[in-house]
Amino acid sequence: MRFTFGLILLFALASCSLIEREVGYPGGNLGYLADRNTLFAKGQEQRVNRYLVSLALIAPLVAETARTGTEAKLSSSAIELLYGNIAKLKAAASLCKFPTKPVSGDPKPDEVTIDCTANTVKDNANTALNFESLSFEVANSLGDALKQAFDNLEIKANVKRIIALDPSEILRAVLGARRLIPILMDYLATFRDVTIVFGQSVVSSCSNNVIPACSPVTKSFVNLINRPADESLEQVTAQRPIHDIYSTSKAAIAAGLDWKLEQWQVVALLQNVNRACRKLEAIAKVDDENYTGCSVVWDDVLVRGAAPNAEVTVKAVDTAKNTLQTVNALIAAHGN
């Protein structure tokens, strides 16, 4: 039985509130927990972007935990599956898109219509109309990738930490095994990189949104760059400027920021994933010199100025045979 599905069944037996969330909350119980513990997502595009950030955080963790060729191959396969499912979800969300503009009072009929035709649904197996089912597939593959990391570490995973997708809680689980601290230190450098890219995406989104919660995000970057050298030991010890970027960015999104990922930010996130995949390939090639995993030749990745037709993108994802095609479709799917 698949890992995440088994967890859901386990909790369903013990919690009526979980069943209610599975029935009625966007993304089910995982969506509920992610909204409260990771990043709030108020629409389908933001939910896809949240998965992208999670991918960029989880892939390096999985790569750092692999030590044998078998672990590397299993880890690479888990990342590749997660890649493909997120790309499929993003492409599908661009077809039969739900209305995104907020309405005041009682909406008029033309304010809640969905841009869709019978032919669009007939010609595409995946659209925004089955986003919830596709999102469940992403959640499954995300849970499998996390479980692979914990299996590589040979430690028992905390169920609640995995389901909530809270990066700090996942790191605490690893930190609990002191022999793994060198692995953790390698990973935390990537964690800081992803946090900064995420913060920059919030700053970019804030440029078109005048909300009070945006000011602390900009200030957190100023504090990161302009840290004075003459501070006391107590002041320096209390500082966590990169953590402040993460926390203020989360707060801005929770306050209603229309958060988006620019194409260059998607590329920056996927660069971290690709580096993780290259590490896994290097480990696997010790025993299998012909092994090709989830890494891509970045020169072959297509970064277009404008996204192609949504239906073409969906078909590209559905017929993708390797990671390169999946990555191309994922990057191209942004900007619609």
C-alpha positions in Angstrom: 0.0 0.0 0.0 1.3 3.4 -0.9 2.8 5.3 2.0 0.7 8.4 2.1 -2.5 6.6 1.4 -1.8 4.3 4.3 -1.2 7.2 6.6 -4.5 8.8 5.6 -6.4 5.5 6.3 -4.6 5.3 9.7 -5.6 8.8 10.7 -9.1 8.4 9.3 -9.8 5.7 11.7 -9.0 8.0 14.6 -10.2 11.4 13.6 -13.6 12.5 12.3 -12.2 16.0 11.7 -9.6 14.5 9.3 -12.4 12.8 7.3 -14.2 16.1 7.1 -11.1 17.8 5.8 -10.5 15.0 3.3 -14.0 15.5 2.0 -14.2 19.3 1.9 -10.9 21.0 2.2 -8.7 21.9 -0.9 -6.0 19.3 -1.0 -7.6 17.2 1.8 -5.9 16.9 5.1 -2.5 17.5 3.6 -3.7 20.8 2.1 -5.1 21.8 5.5 -1.9 21.1 7.3 0.3 22.7 4.6 -1.8 25.8 4.8 -1.2 26.1 8.5 2.3 24.8 8.9 4.1 25.5 5.6 2.6 28.1 3.2 -0.9 29.2 2.8 -2.2 28.8 -0.8 -5.4 30.5 -1.8 -5.7 29.1 -5.3 -4.5 26.3 -7.6 -1.5 28.2 -9.0 -0.2 28.9 -5.5 -0.7 25.3 -4.5 1.5 24.2 -7.5 4.1 26.8 -6.5 4.0 25.5 -2.9 4.8 22.0 -4.3 7.7 23.5 -6.3 9.2 25.0 -3.2 8.8 21.7 -1.4 10.5 19.8 -4.3 13.4 22.2 -4.2 13.7 21.6 -0.4 13.2 17.8 -0.4 15.3 16.7 -3.4 18.6 17.9 -1.9 17.6 16.2 1.4 17.0 12.9 -0.3 20.3 13.3 -2.2 22.3 14.0 0.9 20.9 10.9 2.6 21.8 8.4 -0.2 25.0 6.4 0.4 24.7 3.3 -1.8 24.0 2.8 -5.5 20.7 1.2 -4.7 19.6 4.1 -2.4 20.7 6.6 -5.1 18.6 4.9 -7.8 15.6 4.7 -5.5 16.0 8.3 -4.5 16.4 9.4 -8.1 13.3 7.6 -9.1 11.3 9.2 -6.3 12.4 12.7 -7.4 11.7 11.9 -11.0 8.2 10.8 -10.2 7.6 13.9 -8.1 8.9 16.1 -10.9 6.5 14.6 -13.4 3.4 14.8 -11.1 4.0 18.5 -10.3 4.5 19.3 -14.0 1.3 17.4 -14.8 -0.5 19.3 -12.1 0.7 22.7 -13.3 -0.1 22.0 -16.9 -3.6 20.8 -16.0 -4.3 23.9 -13.9 -3.9 26.1 -17.0 -6.9 24.4 -18.7 -10.4 25.2 -17.6 -9.0 27.6 -15.0 -11.1 28.6 -12.1 -12.0 32.3 -11.7 -9.3 34.0 -9.7 -10.5 37.6 -9.3 -12.2 38.3 -6.0 -15.8 39.4 -6.1 -17.7 41.5 -3.6 -21.2 40.8 -2.5 -23.2 38.4 -4.5 -21.3 37.6 -7.7 -23.0 37.9 -11.1 -23.1 34.8 -13.3 -20.4 36.1 -15.7 -18.1 36.6 -12.8 -17.9 32.9 -11.8 -17.7 31.3 -15.3 -14.9 29.0 -16.1 -13.1 29.4 -19.4 -13.6 25.9 -20.8 -15.2 24.1 -23.7 -16.4 20.5 -24.2 -13.6 19.9 -26.7 -11.0 21.1 -24.2 -12.2 18.5 -21.7 -12.5 15.8 -24.4 -9.0 16.3 -25.8 -7.2 16.6 -22.4 -7.4 13.9 -19.8 -6.1 16.3 -17.2 -7.5 19.8 -16.5 -8.2 22.1 -13.6 -11.5 20.1 -13.2 -9.6 17.1 -11.8 -7.0 19.1 -10.0 -7.8 17.5 -6.7 -7.2 14.0 -8.0 -3.9 15.1 -9.6 -2.9 16.9 -6.4 -3.4 13.6 -4.5 -0.9 12.0 -6.8 1.6 14.7 -6.1 1.0 14.3 -2.3 1.6 10.5 -2.7 4.9 11.0 -4.6 5.9 13.8 -2.1 5.3 11.4 0.8 7.2 8.6 -1.0 10.2 10.9 -1.6 10.3 12.0 2.1 10.0 8.4 3.2 12.9 7.4 0.9 15.0 10.0 2.7 14.2 8.6 6.1 14.7 5.0 4.8 18.2 6.1 3.6 18.9 7.5 7.0 17.6 4.3 8.7 15.6 6.3 11.2 11.9 6.2 12.0 10.0 9.0 10.4 7.5 11.1 12.4 4.2 10.8 10.6 2.9 14.2 11.6 6.2 15.9 10.5 6.0 14.2 7.1 2.3 15.0 6.4 2.7 18.7 7.5 5.6 19.3 5.2 7.1 21.7 7.7 10.8 22.1 6.7 11.9 22.9 10.2 10.1 19.9 11.7 11.7 17.6 9.1 15.1 19.0 9.9 14.5 18.5 13.6 13.8 14.8 12.9 17.2 14.5 11.2 19.0 16.5 13.9 17.7 14.0 16.5 20.1 11.4 15.1 23.5 13.0 16.0 25.5 10.8 13.7 23.7 12.5 10.8 24.8 16.1 11.7 27.4 16.2 8.8 24.6 15.3 6.3 22.4 18.0 7.9 25.0 20.7 7.6 25.5 19.9 3.9 21.8 20.1 3.4 21.2 23.3 5.3 23.3 25.3 2.9 20.8 24.4 0.1 17.9 25.1 2.5 19.2 28.7 2.9 19.5 29.1 -0.9 15.9 27.9 -1.4 14.7 30.2 1.3 16.3 33.2 -0.3 14.8 32.4 -3.7 11.4 31.9 -2.1 11.8 35.3 -0.3 12.7 37.0 -3.6 9.5 35.6 -5.2 7.5 37.2 -2.4 9.3 40.5 -2.9 8.6 40.3 -6.7 4.9 39.6 -5.9 4.9 42.5 -3.4 5.9 44.9 -6.2 2.4 44.7 -7.6 0.6 44.4 -4.2 0.5 47.2 -1.7 -0.3 45.4 1.6 1.3 46.2 5.0 2.7 42.6 5.3 5.0 43.2 2.4 7.1 45.8 4.2 8.7 43.3 6.7 9.8 41.1 3.8 11.7 43.9 2.1 13.2 44.9 5.4 14.4 41.3 6.1 16.5 41.5 2.9 17.9 44.9 3.9 18.8 43.4 7.3 20.5 40.5 5.6 22.6 42.6 3.3 23.4 45.5 5.7 24.3 43.7 8.9 26.7 45.9 11.0 30.0 44.4 12.1 30.1 46.1 15.5 27.2 44.4 17.1 27.5 42.7 20.5 27.8 38.9 20.9 24.3 38.8 22.3 22.9 40.7 19.3 24.7 38.5 16.8 23.6 35.3 18.6 19.9 36.4 18.5 20.0 37.1 14.7 18.6 34.7 12.1 18.3 37.0 9.0 17.6 34.2 6.6 15.0 32.7 8.9 13.4 36.1 9.1 13.1 36.2 5.3 11.2 32.9 5.4 9.0 33.9 8.3 8.1 37.3 7.0 7.4 35.8 3.5 5.1 33.3 5.0 3.3 36.0 6.9 2.8 38.1 3.7 1.3 35.2 1.9 -1.0 34.4 4.9 -2.1 38.0 4.9 -3.5 37.6 1.3 -0.5 38.4 -1.0 -1.1 37.3 -4.5 2.0 35.2 -4.5 3.6 34.0 -7.7 6.8 32.5 -8.9 8.5 34.3 -11.8 10.0 32.0 -14.5 13.6 32.8 -13.4 12.7 31.8 -9.8 11.3 28.5 -11.0 14.6 27.9 -12.9 16.6 28.8 -9.7 14.6 26.3 -7.7 15.0 23.6 -10.2 18.7 24.2 -10.4 18.9 23.0 -6.7 16.9 19.9 -7.7 19.2 19.2 -10.6 22.3 19.5 -8.4 20.7 16.9 -6.1 20.1 14.6 -9.0 23.7 14.9 -10.2 24.9 13.8 -6.7 22.6 10.8 -6.9 23.9 9.9 -10.4 27.5 10.1 -9.2 26.8 7.6 -6.4 24.9 5.2 -8.7 27.6 5.3 -11.4 30.1 3.7 -9.0 28.2 0.4 -9.5 26.5 1.2 -12.8 28.5 3.5 -15.1 25.7 3.8 -17.6 23.1 4.9 -15.1 21.1 8.0 -16.0 18.8 9.3 -13.3 16.8 12.5 -12.7 19.4 15.0 -13.7 19.2 17.0 -17.0 21.8 18.8 -19.2 20.8 22.3 -18.3 21.9 23.7 -21.8 19.1 21.6 -23.2 16.4 23.1 -21.0 14.1 25.4 -22.9 13.5 28.8 -21.1 11.0 30.6 -23.2 10.1 34.3 -22.9 6.4 33.3 -23.1 4.6 30.1 -22.3 3.3 28.0 -25.2 -0.3 27.0 -25.7 -1.6 25.4 -22.6 -3.0 22.4 -24.4 0.4 21.7 -26.1 2.0 21.9 -22.6 -0.4 19.4 -21.1 0.2 16.9 -24.0 4.0 17.4 -23.6 3.7 16.4 -20.0 1.4 13.4 -20.7 3.8 12.0 -23.3 7.1 12.9 -21.5 9.6 10.0 -21.6 12.4 11.5 -19.6 13.2 14.2 -17.0 14.3 16.7 -19.6 10.9 16.8 -21.2 9.2 17.1 -17.9 11.5 20.0 -16.7 10.9 21.8 -20.0 7.1 21.4 -19.6 7.3 22.5 -16.0 9.2 25.7 -16.8 7.1 26.4 -19.9 3.9 26.0 -18.0 4.7 29.1 -15.9 3.7 32.5 -17.1 0.3 31.6 -18.6 
